[in-house]
């Protein structure tokens, strides 16, 4: 399991992270997210499954629009190359459609995010409309032929979590996402079910541009790839 250790300062209770020795890792896996907290917190959960010294998984939340996420990913990749003195094996971009179809400028911004990603050989895990659709799929399927506004997705996610007795008073607040929500997802939801349900939506939207593909999410492609690499390094080669 790849972990960052901590060193206690002499005669104090304060600790600090040790520098990560990137050269020891066999595979560098970078995920750059639109959301600054919810999405990175979700992907960080997979670190506990990673065999020691195999995959360096870094998830970064940048709080920018889709094109801005890709532009930041270029910087993050280049910094990681410089720091590790080796190539970054995979870069994934995670962003939402949100209101990208609101006007011509936003539409171009959204489309540019895909074109720049292709040029840079980044993989894209978008959601239409929001990442919370992926979280919702951990609990239930949704109608593949009925568009889901993001507000409705938030309501359904809260409703599903409240079905568990210990979380019957749970409130989902998109304005203030928390690691607690992600912990709940992994406690009572199913990643495997989310993958299969997302695949149904994804296949149903084939032929549609991502900006028009509501409901759909490609996050399952990222999770499948991550699980594939974890499995690869979990067994002697």
C-alpha positions in Angstrom: 0.0 0.0 0.0 1.5 3.3 -1.0 1.4 5.7 1.9 3.0 9.0 2.8 4.7 8.7 6.2 5.0 11.3 8.8 8.0 12.5 11.0 7.3 13.9 14.4 9.2 17.1 15.2 11.5 16.8 18.2 9.8 17.5 21.5 6.5 18.5 19.8 3.3 16.8 18.8 3.3 18.4 15.4 4.1 16.2 12.4 5.0 16.9 8.8 4.9 14.8 5.7 8.1 13.2 4.4 9.1 14.1 0.8 7.7 11.5 -1.5 10.5 9.5 -3.2 8.9 9.3 -6.7 11.7 7.3 -8.3 10.7 4.2 -6.3 7.3 4.1 -8.0 6.9 2.0 -11.2 3.8 3.9 -12.5 2.8 7.5 -12.2 -1.0 8.1 -12.4 -2.2 11.7 -12.3 -5.9 12.7 -12.0 -6.7 16.4 -12.3 -10.3 17.3 -11.3 -12.6 20.3 -11.7 -13.9 20.1 -8.1 -11.4 20.9 -5.4 -12.6 18.4 -2.7 -15.3 15.9 -3.6 -13.7 14.4 -6.7 -10.1 14.2 -5.4 -11.4 12.7 -2.1 -13.2 10.0 -4.1 -10.1 8.9 -6.0 -7.8 9.1 -3.0 -9.9 6.2 -1.5 -8.2 3.9 -4.0 -4.8 4.4 -2.5 -5.4 1.8 0.1 -5.7 -0.8 -2.6 -2.4 0.0 -4.3 0.6 -2.3 -3.6 3.6 -0.6 -2.0 6.0 1.3 -4.3 4.0 0.4 -7.4 1.6 3.2 -8.5 2.0 6.8 -7.4 -1.6 8.1 -7.5 -2.0 11.9 -7.4 -5.4 13.5 -7.5 -5.6 17.3 -7.7 -8.6 19.5 -7.5 -8.3 22.9 -9.2 -11.6 24.6 -9.0 -11.6 25.7 -12.7 -13.8 25.3 -15.7 -13.2 22.4 -18.1 -10.7 24.1 -20.3 -9.0 25.5 -17.2 -8.8 22.0 -15.7 -7.0 20.7 -18.8 -4.6 23.7 -18.8 -3.8 23.0 -15.2 -3.3 19.3 -16.0 -0.5 20.3 -18.4 1.2 22.2 -15.6 0.7 19.4 -13.1 2.0 16.8 -15.5 5.1 18.8 -16.4 5.8 19.5 -12.7 5.5 15.8 -11.9 7.9 15.0 -14.8 10.4 17.5 -13.4 10.1 16.2 -9.9 10.3 12.5 -10.7 12.7 12.8 -13.6 10.5 10.3 -15.5 7.5 10.3 -17.7 4.0 10.4 -16.3 2.3 7.2 -17.5 -1.3 8.4 -17.4 -3.1 11.7 -17.0 -6.9 11.8 -16.5 -9.1 14.8 -16.6 -12.3 14.9 -14.6 -14.9 17.6 -15.2 -18.6 18.2 -15.5 -20.9 19.5 -18.2 -22.7 21.7 -15.7 -24.0 24.8 -17.7 -21.4 24.4 -20.5 -24.2 24.7 -23.1 -25.4 28.1 -21.7 -23.8 30.2 -24.4 -21.3 30.0 -27.3 -18.3 30.9 -25.2 -19.0 28.1 -22.7 -19.7 25.6 -25.5 -16.3 26.4 -27.1 -14.6 26.2 -23.7 -16.1 22.7 -23.2 -15.2 21.5 -26.6 -11.6 22.9 -26.3 -11.2 20.8 -23.2 -11.6 17.7 -25.3 -9.5 18.9 -28.2 -6.6 19.9 -25.9 -6.8 16.7 -24.0 -6.6 14.7 -27.2 -3.6 16.7 -28.3 -1.9 16.1 -25.0 -2.9 12.4 -24.9 -4.9 12.9 -21.7 -8.0 10.7 -21.0 -11.2 12.5 -20.1 -13.7 11.3 -17.5 -16.6 13.8 -18.0 -20.0 13.7 -16.4 -23.2 15.2 -17.9 -24.4 17.0 -15.9 -22.4 16.4 -12.7 -20.0 14.1 -11.0 -22.7 13.4 -8.4 -24.4 11.3 -11.1 -21.5 8.9 -10.7 -21.9 8.8 -7.0 -25.7 8.3 -7.4 -25.0 5.2 -9.5 -23.4 3.5 -6.5 -26.9 3.1 -5.1 -29.3 2.9 -8.0 -29.8 2.9 -11.8 -31.3 5.9 -13.5 -33.5 6.1 -16.6 -31.1 6.2 -19.5 -33.6 8.1 -21.7 -34.5 10.8 -19.3 -32.2 13.8 -18.8 -31.4 14.6 -15.2 -30.8 18.2 -14.1 -28.0 18.5 -11.6 -30.4 19.7 -8.8 -32.4 16.5 -9.3 -29.2 14.4 -9.1 -28.4 16.0 -5.7 -31.9 15.3 -4.4 -31.7 11.6 -5.5 -28.3 11.1 -4.0 -29.5 12.5 -0.7 -32.6 10.3 -0.9 -30.6 7.1 -1.6 -28.2 7.7 1.3 -31.1 8.4 3.7 -32.4 4.9 3.0 -29.7 3.6 5.4 -31.0 4.0 8.9 -27.8 5.5 10.4 -27.9 8.2 7.7 -31.6 9.0 7.7 -30.9 12.6 8.6 -28.1 13.0 6.0 -28.1 16.3 4.0 -26.2 16.7 0.8 -25.0 20.2 0.3 -23.3 20.7 -3.0 -22.0 24.1 -2.0 -20.0 22.5 0.8 -18.9 19.1 -0.3 -17.1 17.0 2.4 -15.0 13.9 2.7 -17.7 12.5 4.9 -20.0 12.1 1.9 -17.3 10.1 0.1 -16.7 7.9 3.1 -20.5 7.2 3.1 -20.4 6.3 -0.6 -17.7 3.7 0.0 -19.4 2.4 3.1 -22.8 1.7 1.8 -22.6 2.1 -2.0 -21.2 -0.3 -4.6 -18.4 0.8 -7.0 -19.0 -2.3 -9.1 -22.7 -1.5 -9.5 -21.8 2.1 -10.4 -19.5 0.8 -13.1 -22.1 -1.4 -14.7 -24.8 1.3 -14.5 -22.6 4.0 -15.9 -21.7 1.7 -18.8 -25.4 1.4 -19.7 -25.8 5.2 -19.8 -22.5 5.6 -21.7 -23.5 3.1 -24.4 -26.9 4.7 -24.7 -25.4 8.0 -25.5 -23.0 6.8 -28.2 -23.3 9.0 -31.2 -24.1 12.1 -29.0 -21.5 14.7 -28.2 -20.7 14.8 -24.4 -22.3 18.2 -24.1 -25.6 16.7 -25.2 -25.2 13.3 -23.5 -27.5 13.7 -20.5 -27.5 11.5 -18.5 -24.0 10.0 -18.8 -20.7 9.7 -17.1 -17.3 8.4 -18.2 -15.9 8.2 -14.7 -16.3 4.4 -14.9 -13.6 4.3 -17.6 -11.2 5.9 -15.2 -12.1 3.6 -12.4 -11.8 0.5 -14.6 -8.4 1.6 -15.7 -7.2 2.3 -12.2 -8.5 -1.0 -11.0 -6.8 -2.7 -13.9 -3.4 -1.2 -13.0 -3.9 -2.0 -9.3 -4.6 -5.6 -10.2 -1.6 -5.7 -12.5 0.8 -4.6 -9.7 -1.0 -6.8 -7.1 0.4 -10.0 -8.6 4.0 -11.0 -9.5 4.8 -10.4 -13.1 
